[in-house]
């Protein structure tokens, strides 16, 4: 009997490998540190693979003569010219790739992990690689982790982790034209995976929650960033808002490189992750000179943006409001020191250029709360006619908090008719109740699907009068355009459920008429009463015999 053919071994999915990498570190690092430690190594392998692809392409083009013309040469390329060209940093950075010095490449790290390279420890080799890559690529300055020789992870464990990550496979990063291919959401995918696995282990971290991709997509679809605009996220986390912004522009046939991106993040590790994430996507972003708090150390003091969007920490009380007092940004009132929600709203409004627009994720309490003067601030914002749309989100969208959330969309100048984004809707607010949308992905996690996102975004576009979006109409239970006077009569409460009403029941021609149904149910009820009386008499008789 002939021997069985072995099946081709399929490469393990990225997520399975990453989960194993976390197992390698369990008991050595806290859950909150797994992702940061591993992501630096993933980045190192990624940039090494991308450079190796480009290097091979350069060498092939020089040997077959197809690249010589671009270099102003004729004839056959010498080995010396080939060696010189494939190590020319400009050949990589000019194509949107990173140049990785010879001593910093993944194969060098692997040699040390396999102990085929003598000398420095593996941790020292990795740290040196990170430092060399930063020096060769100024945009990565102060970005890459360099804690691999801290003795917190022993040499054997670190070598096992490197060998495991060596099994990661990346899709082609260089196109036939020698340029980097369309951005791949690698770090976003990896980062989201790690947060999904460890969010509960890390805890709430003062209300800082990772923004689910479906919420980011909905924000971007509603705000519709355009080529040539300035986009700001004052609480940018790992940069997911910017990735979706550029995807949206590219999808709508705009030049995704012709957009100015500004962000700010106070946590050092997350700030570094954002820079790595954006660098891999080829997104040039100004995240400030250092990680900093947007309230107290504004890294973009002169900026006025076309689009401002954010998912700031919910309901934070330790934001230092007592140190700001009568800050000029508090146009609509001093926010309470015990809750930063209305500080975030006013900060974002302050960053808008005339006619700009903003979208912000906040806890539902922001729509109706009155403590600490919140009600008065909300009243002034509504009276200024800044609020374009309020969206109530479904529950259970976030992994690490059950706090229900909503979306605020603000249009600077809507009431003064100089908003290009919302026209002809002065003194009106669109309310959308999306709380019933989405599908459960897990027992405790819901996700907005593409049709849900499109339904909400298309409704908003129709209300704004965008060409091709159709004619807007109120839909009971889902959306309603309410006049400002009605909002006043409701005490400036902005919860969509106050305005959209209930959905109309579908008419069933075979349904039982109401009068007949009432008569039938009444007869059934009295029959049950009679039966209950009979059973009571039987029970009393039996008890009396005891």
Phi, psi and omega in degrees: 000124183296146180295147179291141176285136177287137176288143176299127180288125178279141177296142180293142177300151181306316184295324178295320179293319180294324178295320176296323180296325177293321177300325180300329187259354184299133182090347179255315178242154175293156180305323183293341183262346182308305190297322182291320180295315183286321185298328176298319179289322177299318179298316181300316179292319182302309183292329178292317179295315181298320180291321180298322177298313180295320180300314180297322180294319178297313182297318179297317180294329179283323182287324180270000175086354185291340182262348186299321181300320180294338178264002180075028183239162176230166176087217184247137180285134177281161177301324179295316179296319179298312180300321181290318184292317184288349175252010178280113183307324184295334179296335183262310182295330178290345178255012179081016179253171176260142174271127180249114180302153184308320183282354184253003187282156185303323182296330177292316178299318180295320178301319179289324178295327178275358180066028174267359178239121182272169175112231185299158177291164180299319179300320178292321178298316181292315178301317179296322178297315180298318181295318181295321179293320177298319180294323182282343183226090186306332180294344180263008183305133179061029184253316191275141179292144179221049181244027186277352179245029185276359182072000178285333175241121185288166186301319182295315179295317180296319178297320178296322179294316179298316180296323179294314181290341176297341180278352177296135178242131180251145176291165181305133182253350183238126180279177181297336180276003179087353179269161177295148180282179179305145185305135177251132186281057184293300184295326176298315179297314181295313182297316179299320179298312181298318179296321179299320183283326189246002182303315182292324180292326182285332185085183188283340178052052175067026176091007181273115184240143175292137181275118177303145184301324183295327178289320178299315180298320179295316177304312183292319179297326180284322185277336177048064177299145185242159175304137177089358183269165175256127184240131181234136169234107184282358176219065200281350178055230183270008174091014182300327180298320182289322179299314180292325178300312182289328175297319180297314181298316181294320180298328180264028171063028173263170178272106185293342179278346180263060176212137181262122186248128178232139179211169177209139181214132187274336183275126185301312184295318180292323176301317178294318178299319179298317180296321176295314182301312182291325179296318179297326180278357181073023181265119176276116184229146175259101180260019180086168181287339184198163174295135185201157179279127183297331181286322190250339181222067182299119181276351181227062188299330183264357187288134167236115189261156174283321182229129174236129179216148183194155167237080182286165177303137182287134166054031185289140182255342184258051183261004176077027181299330182294341181270355185259332176053231181274063179295139181298344178285343183277065183297327187252007177135152180288120181290152180295142181290343181271358180202125187270003186307310183278349169288317178298315181301314183288327175299317182291320177298320180296335182271356182277138170286165175303125181087003180284176184220153183220149174225133185219139176267126179221163175292151182303334180300337180294340183278342185219347183298148181234357185289147176065021179088007180300321181298321180291320179296316179297320179300316182293322179295319180291316180297330177287351180064040177274334187279120178265315186208143174238131180237122174274123182270158175293160175284165172065032176275337182257141180286321191256010174206145176260008179296122179292146186233165179218170177242131173256133174239121185245138180236109179293126178089005182301318181284341181258008174063026173243023173270122177284339187280316179238116180238144176072016181237031176300140178061031173226148175230133176269126177250128178235123177260097180260016185294340180265003183270172178092173180220148180285122177271327177221180184299328183238016184227126178251153179223137174283128180269167182306316178297326178295313181299316180294323180297313181293312183295320180292323176300316180294319179296319179297318180297323179284348179082026180292135181299132178088356182271354181091178181267131180286142173213140175300142176235110181308132179087349182235309183212152177201137174266111186254138177289154181301327180299322179292323177296321176300314182296338178265019177067026178063024172283133187249017179289123182306328182299337178290339191242329189279344181074200180248151181291147179285133178291139179291137181283125178250111183298339181265002183291151180289132178303147185300316182297318180293321181294320180295318179296316181297314182294326178295316178300317180297322181296313181293329175297318178295322177300315181298318180294323178295321178295320180295317181294325178297318180296320179296316181297315181300319180297317181293321179294323180295336179280347182287000000 
